[in-house]
Amino acid sequence: MFDVWKNVMAEIEQNVSHSTFVTWFDDVTLVNIADGVVKIGASNPFKRATLEKKYGNVIQEALKNNDIDFTRVEYVSQPASKVVRKAREVTTESTSQRKMDRAERVVEIAIPKKENRNEKTGLNSKYTLDSFVTGTNNDLAVSVARSVISAPGTKFNPFFLYGGPGLGKTHLVQAIGNEILRNNPNAKVLYIPINKFYQDFVSTIQKSKDMESFRQKYLKLDVLIIDDFQLIVGKEKSQEEFFDIFNELYQKERQLIVTSDRLPSELKTVDERLASRLTWAGPVDIQMPSFEDRCAILKSKAEFMGADIEDEAIEYLANNIKTNIRDLEGELNHLLALSELRGVTPLEMLGNGYARANDNRPKKTITARQIVKTVADFYDLSVEEMCGKSRVAHIKNARQVSMYLLSEELSMSTTKIALEVGVKDHTTVMHGIKKIREDLKSNFGLHSQIAEIKERLYE
């Protein structure tokens, strides 16, 4: 059971930002499971209350996804060093432990009448278009999503959505499923991560179950939403099965929606036929949000939480968190929690020497040299080679990507960029930046490359 708990924590870590996980889950432990009661230990009363209030649904969902049966969860406060970790040591509790537990608050789960996650569809009702902040980084994806909602299985089929982790892909595709069901409650919709598809497929084979019943689970659907497609890499039999299901659903004009962190053509060992079919309708990407978009996202999240936060505090977070939306939300949660704990406003908290939750993330400003070196490394070039006089296509492309990022990320003048990348004059830089911007309108592979370079810069 304690091995299963590791899986529970691993799933939670995937579903929240790194800073949120470090702040609230790093030392959370499983104390015991007995008679349908899951007892979870937190290191202090404040953390226990926060887990209960803000992250109870996340914990419940992870428990269910790992087949842990329960009727209620108890959150107890106790130092991590005192939590018993071995299963044989938690089957009976000491008298002192029972006294302490009775003093703690008990959260009754009691199987709510209307849970966030629909067991039949896999959809979480909290993911809606109303709560999805649209910006310049995702407006095309939202436009396509609305088209899919209005006419599933027609123009944008399949809908292949890709982008880096934490940018809102899961939110958007689940919102599509929820909106389709709102328009047509009788529609058969299923959201499933690809690793769950793989696990079900393997289980069917291992237990010698009827493979046809496995297929019919999917073939009867009106809408199939597959998340994290990149995790199917190396699973050849699962790819074959998914390929067959995909083809049959497509022939029936059923809507297919697939997310991935990169294009199918960039995934090693993925069948070329499947990779081609997934992008038949044209892939759509979600990019890193701009500063203005990050501010809008933070304000929206704060309003949703009913929290008051000053514009200056919003701008501070937007300026300093440039990784993804998940980290942005986690940092907001961390700041609000600390300001509440210390009885000050978020802006006062910043003025008092606020420490960001993700202490492992570099705090220094990104420099021009870092951008040039990161781009060169990404394209397997030396800095000298990339910034030399070579006109070979792939080297010239890397040089132009450097120009583009120096302009976009640091707002450097074209004259200074010319000095950094070793070209003679600023007109060459202007041409290079313009070319990359034009290519980004139609070159989806370039979108993915620049997104990955940015992740490396700010990780």
Residue pairs with C-beta under 8 A, 6 or more apart in sequence:
1 30
1 33
1 87
2 30
2 85
2 86
2 87
4 66
4 67
4 68
5 29
5 30
7 66
8 30
8 59
8 62
8 63
8 66
8 68
9 25
9 28
9 62
11 62
11 65
11 66
12 21
12 25
12 58
12 59
12 62
13 21
13 25
15 58
15 61
15 62
16 25
16 55
16 58
16 326
16 330
17 166
17 324
17 326
17 327
17 328
17 329
17 330
17 331
17 333
18 326
18 327
18 330
18 358
19 327
19 330
19 331
19 333
19 334
19 356
19 357
19 358
20 329
20 330
20 333
20 334
20 357
21 330
22 357
22 358
22 359
23 330
23 333
23 334
23 337
23 357
24 47
24 50
24 51
24 54
24 55
24 333
25 55
27 42
27 43
27 80
28 40
28 41
28 42
28 47
28 51
29 40
29 41
29 80
29 83
29 85
30 38
30 39
30 40
30 41
31 39
31 40
31 41
31 76
31 78
31 83
31 84
31 90
32 39
32 84
32 90
32 91
32 93
33 39
33 68
33 70
34 91
36 69
36 70
36 71
36 72
37 70
37 71
37 72
37 73
37 74
38 63
38 68
38 70
38 72
38 73
38 74
39 73
39 74
39 76
39 101
40 51
40 59
40 73
40 74
40 75
40 76
41 76
41 77
41 78
41 80
41 83
42 48
42 51
42 75
42 76
42 77
42 78
43 77
43 78
43 79
43 80
44 77
45 77
46 341
47 77
48 75
48 76
48 77
48 104
48 105
49 75
49 105
50 337
51 59
51 75
52 75
52 105
52 107
54 333
56 73
56 107
57 116
59 73
60 73
60 109
61 116
61 117
61 124
63 70
63 73
64 117
70 109
71 109
71 110
71 111
72 106
72 107
72 108
72 109
72 110
73 107
73 109
74 101
74 104
74 106
74 107
75 104
75 105
75 107
76 100
76 101
76 104
77 104
78 100
84 90
93 101
114 125
116 124
116 125
116 126
117 123
117 124
117 125
118 124
118 125
121 177
121 181
121 189
121 190
121 191
122 190
122 191
122 192
122 225
123 174
123 177
123 178
123 181
123 189
123 191
124 174
125 178
127 170
127 171
127 172
127 174
127 175
127 178
128 175
128 178
128 179
129 142
129 145
129 146
129 175
129 179
131 171
131 175
131 300
131 304
132 142
132 168
132 171
132 172
132 175
133 293
133 296
133 297
133 300
134 142
135 289
135 290
135 292
135 293
135 296
135 297
136 289
136 290
136 292
136 293
137 167
137 286
137 287
137 288
137 289
137 290
137 293
138 167
138 168
138 172
138 286
138 287
138 289
140 284
141 161
141 172
141 284
141 285
141 286
142 172
144 156
144 159
144 284
145 159
145 172
145 173
145 175
145 176
147 155
147 156
148 156
148 157
148 159
148 176
148 180
148 255
148 257
149 176
149 179
149 180
149 183
152 180
152 187
152 222
152 223
152 254
152 255
153 222
153 223
153 253
153 254
153 255
154 253
155 281
156 281
156 282
157 250
157 253
157 255
157 256
157 280
157 281
158 246
158 250
158 255
158 256
158 257
158 258
158 277
158 278
158 280
158 281
159 173
159 176
159 255
159 256
159 257
159 258
159 281
159 284
160 258
160 259
160 260
160 264
160 278
160 279
160 281
160 282
160 283
160 284
161 169
161 172
161 173
161 257
161 258
161 259
161 260
161 283
161 284
161 285
161 286
162 169
162 259
162 260
162 261
162 262
162 263
162 283
162 284
162 285
162 286
162 444
162 448
163 169
163 261
163 285
163 286
163 287
163 451
164 261
164 288
164 324
164 451
164 452
164 454
164 455
165 261
165 324
165 326
166 323
166 324
166 325
166 326
166 327
167 286
167 287
167 288
167 289
167 324
167 325
167 326
168 286
168 325
169 227
169 259
169 286
170 227
170 259
172 286
173 191
173 225
173 227
173 257
173 259
174 191
174 225
176 223
176 225
176 257
177 189
177 191
177 223
177 225
177 257
180 187
180 189
180 222
180 223
180 255
181 187
181 189
187 222
187 223
188 220
188 221
188 222
188 223
189 221
189 222
189 223
189 225
190 217
190 218
190 221
190 223
190 224
190 225
191 225
191 227
192 224
192 225
192 226
192 227
193 226
193 227
193 228
193 231
194 226
194 227
194 228
194 229
194 231
194 232
194 242
195 228
195 231
197 226
197 238
197 242
198 231
198 232
198 235
198 238
200 214
201 214
201 237
201 238
201 241
202 238
203 209
204 210
204 211
204 214
205 211
215 241
215 244
215 245
218 224
218 245
218 249
219 245
219 248
219 249
221 249
221 254
222 254
222 255
223 254
223 255
223 256
223 257
224 245
224 249
224 254
224 255
224 256
224 257
225 257
225 258
226 242
226 256
226 257
226 258
226 259
227 259
228 259
228 260
228 261
229 258
229 259
229 260
229 264
229 267
229 278
230 260
230 261
230 262
230 267
232 238
232 239
232 242
232 267
232 270
233 267
233 268
233 269
233 270
234 269
236 269
236 271
239 270
239 271
239 274
240 271
242 274
243 271
243 273
243 274
243 277
246 256
246 274
246 277
246 278
247 277
249 256
250 256
250 277
258 278
260 267
262 448
262 452
263 279
263 283
263 444
263 445
263 448
264 270
264 274
264 275
264 276
264 278
264 279
265 275
265 279
265 445
266 445
266 448
267 275
283 444
285 444
285 447
285 448
285 451
287 447
287 451
288 322
288 324
288 451
288 454
289 297
289 325
291 318
291 319
294 317
294 318
294 321
294 322
294 328
295 314
295 315
295 318
297 325
297 328
297 329
298 309
298 314
298 317
298 318
298 328
298 332
299 309
299 314
301 329
301 332
302 308
302 309
302 314
302 332
302 336
305 336
307 336
308 345
308 346
309 332
309 335
309 336
309 345
309 346
309 347
310 345
310 346
310 347
312 347
312 350
313 335
313 345
313 346
313 347
313 349
313 350
316 350
317 328
317 331
317 332
317 335
318 328
320 331
320 356
321 327
321 328
321 331
322 454
322 458
323 361
323 455
323 458
323 459
324 455
327 358
330 357
330 358
331 356
331 357
331 358
334 356
334 357
335 346
335 349
335 350
335 354
336 346
338 349
338 354
339 345
339 346
339 348
339 349
342 349
342 352
344 352
356 363
361 458
361 459
362 458
366 409
366 410
366 457
366 458
368 406
368 410
368 412
368 416
368 420
369 420
370 457
371 402
371 405
371 406
371 409
371 410
371 457
372 383
372 386
372 387
372 402
372 406
372 420
372 421
373 383
374 453
374 456
374 457
375 386
375 398
375 401
375 402
375 405
375 453
376 382
376 383
376 385
376 386
376 387
376 398
376 402
377 456
378 398
378 449
378 452
378 453
378 456
379 386
379 394
379 395
379 397
379 398
379 401
381 395
381 398
385 395
386 395
386 398
386 399
386 402
386 421
387 399
387 402
387 420
387 421
387 422
388 395
388 422
389 422
390 396
399 421
399 423
399 432
400 432
400 433
400 435
400 436
401 436
401 446
401 449
401 450
401 453
402 420
402 421
403 417
403 421
403 429
403 432
403 433
403 436
404 432
404 433
404 436
404 437
404 450
405 450
405 453
405 454
405 457
406 412
406 416
406 417
406 420
406 421
407 414
407 417
407 429
407 433
409 454
409 457
412 420
413 426
414 426
414 427
414 429
414 430
414 433
415 426
415 429
417 426
417 429
418 424
418 425
418 426
418 428
418 429
421 429
423 429
423 432
436 446
439 446
440 446
440 447
440 450
